[in-house]
Amino acid sequence: MTRPKILILGAGYGGLITSKSLEKLLKSGEADVTLINKHDYHYLTTQLIKTGAGTAADRQIAISIPELINSDKTHFLKAAVSSVDIENQEVHLEGGNTIPYDYLLIALGFEVDTYGIPGVKENAFQIRSFRSSKAIYHHIIKQFNLYKEDSDPSRLTFVVAGGGFTGIEMLGELADGLPNLCKQYDIPFEKVRIIAVEAAPSVIPFFPKQSIQYATFVLEKRNIELLTGRKMLECTPEKIRLENNIDIPTRTLIWSCGVKGNTIVQNWGLPIEKGKIPVDACLRVKNMNNVFSIGDCSLFMKDEKNALPPTAQVALQQAPICAKNIVATLRGETLKPFEYHHKGSVASIGLMAAVGKVGNFRLSGLFGAFMKQVIEARYLFNLGGPALIIKQHFGVSREPVKVTAKQ
Ligand SMILES: Cc1cc2nc3c(=O)[nH]c(=O)nc-3n(C[C@H](O)[C@H](O)[C@H](O)COP(=O)(O)OP(=O)(O)OC[C@H]3O[C@@H](n4cnc5c(N)ncnc54)[C@H](O)[C@@H]3O)c2cc1C
């Protein structure tokens, strides 16, 4: 008798942790598990800002997937999914291959939302993947080199659009990273402008007042110009235009104004709501028994009106329950509804400061920065135990991740 085939699409937070949970839950020979991802590395999405600003080594952010899984239990396939045929239970890959499945998990993550603002899609940089973040850093280096030739100040003007959680994290990393580049290129740091553009009246507008004040204080102290209450209207390769005809000459706009579900899933005959795949309480795609979806590409309603936000915290809590429910379906057992427990959120502002809330405690400053490191280390621990934390932080040599920097 052939074994049931479980196929997991996407090795981000949701897909990878589901495959690792399945390794523990499935009995030997009970099912064949295949994990498909377009790269052979898993990247720490929450740390991509560091890749963008050059404040972390590649090996700290991107980890080879074969190093993270048990190859006796999970088969890894490096491939880009092009479509899913729900009726015939098969997945089509770019290049023409087809993989059949009995149970499917779709965990293909997010895409950056540019809201149709003219020029943003074509000219702005995105913190979306390891590759797109690497492209930001390569572009910054190029601007430093070109500034040495033409002294054009727009080359050293770095704009981050969006003063939310990711935006202030990116600003903090630029404030940490750019002074080093200035030293390297022998350019006074005073020549560099780091600008935040935010349509709301303040940065991190959804945080408590004290946190907003603290974040504003730290960013301004680091000479970041905060243009709050200003909408961006257009972006060209040489400038951005804000409301009231304000132009800022810049060659670098980093777009950090929000995400949407991966649009690739929209033409597969699946139900789609608000651009995402709606799932039931047990994380199954609505009205389907053998197709599951978690993380940023799925829509889980926490009550009648509100969906869970697209966060790593949600994907990481969904993954082990999803694995249990895939196994329960396979065994004909009762499925478990998913319950989300919000543990808090912490945004770093460079290495030495952070702001946020964990449980009932408001965090800021150095202690906040320490807690952010603890949160990241906890994820690495779950992924690969203490050995992975040591490898990541102390640079134990291993196969370098190969990546080409393009969007
Ligand atoms: C800069 C930044 C900072 C963040 N900070 C936080 C934070 O502090 N806390 C928090 O909770 N959340 C944070 N988030 C949000 C969090 O990273 C996402 O919610 C999380 O990554 C979602 O996990 P996922 O598994 O759904 O998708 P992803 O992690 O995006 O994984 C999707 C995977 O699918 C792969 N893939 C996509 N398309 C295809 C295809 N066609 N074929 C094959 N493979 C494909 C991708 O390569 C990727 O490996 C942050 C996000 C960003 C960008």
The ligand as a Gaussian input file, in Angstrom:
#p B3LYP/6-31G(d) Opt

LIG

0 1
 C       11.239000      43.219000       8.409000
 C       10.143000      42.447000       9.086000
 C       10.117000      42.384000      10.470000
 C        9.137000      41.620000      11.108000
 N        9.146000      41.545000      12.479000
 C        8.226000      40.768000      13.103000
 C        8.292000      40.615000      14.530000
 O        9.137000      41.189000      15.210000
 N        7.360000      39.813000      15.108000
 C        6.420000      39.133000      14.379000
 O        5.608000      38.386000      14.969000
 N        6.339000      39.267000      13.025000
 C        7.226000      40.053000      12.373000
 N        7.183000      40.176000      11.005000
 C        6.150000      39.435000      10.231000
 C        6.612000      37.988000       9.977000
 O        7.912000      37.956000       9.461000
 C        5.662000      37.243000       9.041000
 O        4.368000      37.318000       9.584000
 C        6.088000      35.784000       8.889000
 O        7.280000      35.698000       8.156000
 C        4.996000      34.948000       8.212000
 O        5.417000      33.618000       8.136000
 P        4.914000      32.688000       6.944000
 O        5.446000      31.316000       7.215000
 O        3.462000      32.860000       6.732000
 O        5.592000      33.281000       5.633000
 P        7.102000      33.573000       5.252000
 O        7.958000      33.632000       6.443000
 O        7.036000      34.721000       4.326000
 O        7.508000      32.264000       4.419000
 C        6.996000      31.976000       3.149000
 C        7.977000      31.061000       2.443000
 O        7.405000      30.667000       1.200000
 C        8.388000      30.756000       0.178000
 N        7.694000      30.966000      -1.085000
 C        6.957000      32.027000      -1.461000
 N        6.442000      31.851000      -2.693000
 C        6.863000      30.636000      -3.100000
 C        6.666000      29.862000      -4.282000
 N        5.918000      30.301000      -5.302000
 N        7.240000      28.635000      -4.361000
 C        7.989000      28.154000      -3.338000
 N        8.225000      28.832000      -2.211000
 C        7.667000      30.055000      -2.087000
 C        9.254000      31.937000       0.598000
 O       10.521000      31.873000      -0.029000
 C        9.306000      31.738000       2.113000
 O       10.377000      30.887000       2.466000
 C        8.139000      40.935000      10.335000
 C        8.164000      41.033000       8.933000
 C        9.153000      41.768000       8.307000
 C        9.182000      41.833000       6.799000

